[in-house]
Amino acid sequence: MKRNRIEDHLRPVDTDRVDGAKAEKTQGKQAVAARRVLLADDHTLIRQLVSELLETSGEYRVTSAASIQEVLDELDRQEDFDIVLLDIRMPGQTGIDSVKQVIDKAGSAKFVLFSSEVDRGFCMAAVAAGGYGLLPKSMNTRALLSGLKLIQSGEIFVPNEIMSSKPGVIRGNKLRDVEVKVLALASEGLTNKEIAARIGEDEGTVKMHMRSLTSKLSARNRAHASAIAIRLGLV
């Protein structure tokens, strides 16, 4: 069965059904404070339809931005955002550096990639910088709302198709099979000497593998690389 995508909802909303749903939700119970979302996408129709979808749920209030500069300006003006959804193909984007800039500016807000074109490497780099994963634009509306709730609770959300792919590209490099093996053993607490014995290479070569994979994961050190790998299910 063909799944509905966000793009499939680019049509007028049945206002009678929306109003009825809102009335039914608010009858007999107190209104819950809506979460503040900053939605960044340079396509006007996507911004309008996703904003309407989230606000119709009654759980979110949405502010929109169409460029990286607008995102940064909104974060300067308002400090109470709960979630920042950022498309990675927008005016002013400079790759992972823009992501890190927005994450730093977002403070306690949970940063999430919102795009249909993100490889595993870029997603890993965003998580390593403090992000909470990826919500693809191809998700159906129910999955999108469920993903947002998981992220609100502090969980990292990365779709199965991203996690099941080979380690992606970061600065043009891929994790090689031997680097994945070294990372898995390091995450188990093995020393470089023990890893060398396990994979049949000398200790100096293991150190080279560790330096390489740490760089590719944008990790600060060995422990940080292991933490990223565990968070993303690499090991």
C-alpha positions as CSV (number, residue, x, y, z in Angstrom):
1,M,0.0,0.0,0.0
2,K,1.4,3.4,-0.9
3,R,2.2,5.5,2.1
4,N,1.0,9.1,2.4
5,R,3.9,11.6,2.4
6,I,3.9,15.2,3.7
7,E,3.8,16.3,0.1
8,D,0.5,14.3,-0.4
9,H,-1.1,16.7,2.1
10,L,-0.6,19.8,-0.1
11,R,-4.4,20.3,-0.5
12,P,-7.1,22.4,1.3
13,V,-7.9,21.3,4.8
14,D,-11.5,20.3,5.7
15,T,-12.1,23.1,8.2
16,D,-15.4,21.5,9.5
17,R,-13.5,18.3,10.4
18,V,-10.6,20.3,12.0
19,D,-13.0,22.5,14.1
20,G,-14.9,19.4,15.2
21,A,-11.7,17.6,16.2
22,K,-10.5,20.6,18.1
23,A,-13.9,20.9,20.0
24,E,-13.8,17.2,20.8
25,K,-10.3,17.3,22.2
26,T,-10.9,20.3,24.4
27,Q,-14.2,19.1,25.9
28,G,-14.0,18.1,29.5
29,K,-10.3,18.6,30.0
30,Q,-7.8,21.5,30.4
31,A,-5.8,22.7,27.5
32,V,-2.2,21.6,27.5
33,A,0.5,24.2,26.7
34,A,1.5,23.9,23.1
35,R,5.1,23.2,22.3
36,R,7.0,25.9,20.4
37,V,8.4,24.8,17.0
38,L,10.7,26.7,14.7
39,L,10.2,25.3,11.2
40,A,12.9,26.2,8.7
41,D,12.3,25.4,5.0
42,D,12.7,27.6,1.9
43,H,9.6,26.2,0.2
44,T,6.6,28.3,1.1
45,L,4.1,25.6,0.5
46,I,5.9,23.1,2.7
47,R,6.2,25.7,5.5
48,Q,2.5,26.5,5.3
49,L,1.2,22.9,5.1
50,V,3.5,21.5,7.8
51,S,2.7,24.4,10.1
52,E,-1.0,23.9,9.6
53,L,-0.6,20.1,10.2
54,L,1.2,20.7,13.5
55,E,-1.0,23.5,14.8
56,T,-4.2,21.5,13.9
57,S,-3.0,18.8,16.2
58,G,-3.4,21.3,19.1
59,E,0.0,20.4,20.5
60,Y,2.3,22.8,18.7
61,R,2.7,26.5,17.8
62,V,4.9,27.1,14.8
63,T,7.1,29.9,13.8
64,S,8.5,29.7,10.2
65,A,11.9,30.7,8.6
66,A,13.0,30.5,5.0
67,S,16.8,30.9,5.4
68,I,19.6,30.2,7.9
69,Q,19.8,33.9,8.7
70,E,16.0,34.0,9.5
71,V,16.5,30.9,11.8
72,L,19.3,32.6,13.7
73,D,17.3,35.9,13.9
74,E,14.3,34.0,15.3
75,L,16.5,32.3,17.9
76,D,17.9,35.6,18.9
77,R,14.4,37.1,19.3
78,Q,12.8,34.2,21.1
79,E,14.3,31.9,23.6
80,D,11.4,29.6,24.3
81,F,11.4,27.2,21.4
82,D,11.1,23.5,22.2
83,I,12.0,22.1,18.8
84,V,13.9,23.4,15.8
85,L,13.2,21.6,12.5
86,L,15.8,22.5,9.9
87,D,15.9,21.7,6.2
88,I,19.5,21.3,5.0
89,R,18.9,22.7,1.5
90,M,18.2,26.4,2.2
91,P,19.7,29.8,1.3
92,G,22.8,30.5,3.5
93,Q,23.5,26.8,4.3
94,T,27.1,25.8,4.6
95,G,26.6,22.1,5.5
96,I,27.4,20.8,8.9
97,D,28.8,24.1,10.0
98,S,25.4,25.7,9.7
99,V,23.9,22.9,11.7
100,K,26.4,23.4,14.5
101,Q,25.7,27.1,14.4
102,V,22.0,26.6,14.8
103,I,22.4,24.0,17.5
104,D,24.7,26.4,19.5
105,K,22.2,29.2,19.2
106,A,19.1,27.0,19.9
107,G,20.1,26.5,23.6
108,S,17.7,24.0,25.2
109,A,15.6,23.5,22.1
110,K,15.9,20.1,20.5
111,F,17.4,20.4,17.0
112,V,16.2,18.0,14.3
113,L,17.0,17.7,10.6
114,F,13.9,18.0,8.4
115,S,14.8,16.9,4.9
116,S,14.3,14.4,2.2
117,E,18.0,14.2,1.3
118,V,20.3,13.4,4.2
119,D,22.9,10.6,4.2
120,R,23.8,8.7,7.3
121,G,27.1,10.5,7.7
122,F,25.5,13.9,7.8
123,C,22.9,12.7,10.2
124,M,25.6,11.2,12.5
125,A,27.5,14.5,12.4
126,A,24.4,16.4,13.4
127,V,23.7,14.0,16.3
128,A,27.4,14.3,17.4
129,A,27.0,18.0,17.5
130,G,24.0,17.7,19.8
131,G,21.0,17.1,17.4
132,Y,18.1,14.7,18.0
133,G,18.1,13.0,14.6
134,L,16.1,13.3,11.4
135,L,12.5,13.6,10.4
136,P,12.3,13.0,6.6
137,K,9.8,14.9,4.6
138,S,8.6,11.6,3.1
139,M,7.1,10.5,6.4
140,N,3.4,10.1,6.7
141,T,1.7,12.6,9.0
142,R,1.1,10.1,11.9
143,A,4.8,9.0,11.8
144,L,5.8,12.7,11.8
145,L,3.8,13.5,14.9
146,S,5.0,10.3,16.7
147,G,8.6,11.2,15.9
148,L,8.2,14.6,17.3
149,K,6.7,13.1,20.6
150,L,9.7,10.8,20.9
151,I,12.1,13.7,20.4
152,Q,10.2,15.8,23.0
153,S,10.8,13.0,25.5
154,G,14.6,13.2,24.8
155,E,14.9,10.3,22.4
156,I,17.0,10.5,19.2
157,F,14.9,9.7,16.2
158,V,16.6,8.3,13.1
159,P,14.5,6.3,10.5
160,N,15.4,2.7,9.9
161,E,16.3,3.3,6.3
162,I,19.0,5.7,7.4
163,M,20.3,3.4,10.1
164,S,20.4,0.3,7.9
165,S,22.4,2.0,5.2
166,K,26.2,1.9,5.2
167,P,27.9,4.6,7.2
168,G,27.5,7.8,5.3
169,V,29.8,10.6,4.1
170,I,31.4,13.1,6.4
171,R,33.7,15.5,4.6
172,G,33.8,13.0,1.7
173,N,35.0,10.0,3.8
174,K,33.3,6.7,4.8
175,L,33.9,4.5,7.8
176,R,35.6,1.4,6.4
177,D,34.7,-2.1,7.6
178,V,37.8,-2.3,9.7
179,E,37.0,1.0,11.4
180,V,33.5,-0.1,12.3
181,K,35.1,-3.3,13.8
182,V,37.7,-1.2,15.8
183,L,34.9,1.1,17.0
184,A,32.8,-1.8,18.1
185,L,35.7,-3.3,20.1
186,A,36.6,0.1,21.6
187,S,33.0,0.5,22.7
188,E,33.3,-2.8,24.6
189,G,36.2,-1.2,26.6
190,L,39.1,-3.0,24.8
191,T,42.5,-1.2,24.7
192,N,44.3,-0.6,21.5
193,K,46.6,-3.5,22.3
194,E,43.7,-5.8,22.8
195,I,41.9,-4.6,19.7
196,A,45.2,-5.2,17.7
197,A,45.3,-8.8,18.9
198,R,41.6,-9.3,18.1
199,I,41.8,-8.1,14.5
200,G,45.3,-9.3,13.7
201,E,47.0,-6.0,13.2
202,D,49.7,-4.1,15.2
203,E,48.9,-1.5,17.8
204,G,50.1,1.4,15.7
205,T,47.7,0.5,12.9
206,V,44.8,0.4,15.4
207,K,45.7,3.9,16.6
208,M,45.6,5.1,13.0
209,H,42.1,3.5,12.6
210,M,41.0,5.2,15.8
211,R,42.2,8.6,14.7
212,S,40.5,8.2,11.3
213,L,37.1,7.1,12.6
214,T,37.1,9.7,15.3
215,S,37.6,12.4,12.7
216,K,34.9,11.0,10.4
217,L,32.4,10.9,13.3
218,S,33.3,14.5,14.3
219,A,34.1,13.1,17.7
220,R,36.2,14.8,20.3
221,N,38.0,11.7,21.4
222,R,37.7,7.9,21.6
223,A,35.1,7.9,24.3
224,H,33.0,10.4,22.4
225,A,33.2,8.3,19.2
226,S,32.0,5.2,21.2
227,A,29.1,7.2,22.6
228,I,28.1,8.4,19.2
229,A,28.3,4.8,17.8
230,I,26.1,3.5,20.7
231,R,23.5,6.3,20.2
232,L,23.2,5.7,16.5
233,G,23.2,1.9,16.8
234,L,26.4,1.4,14.9
235,V,27.7,-1.1,17.5
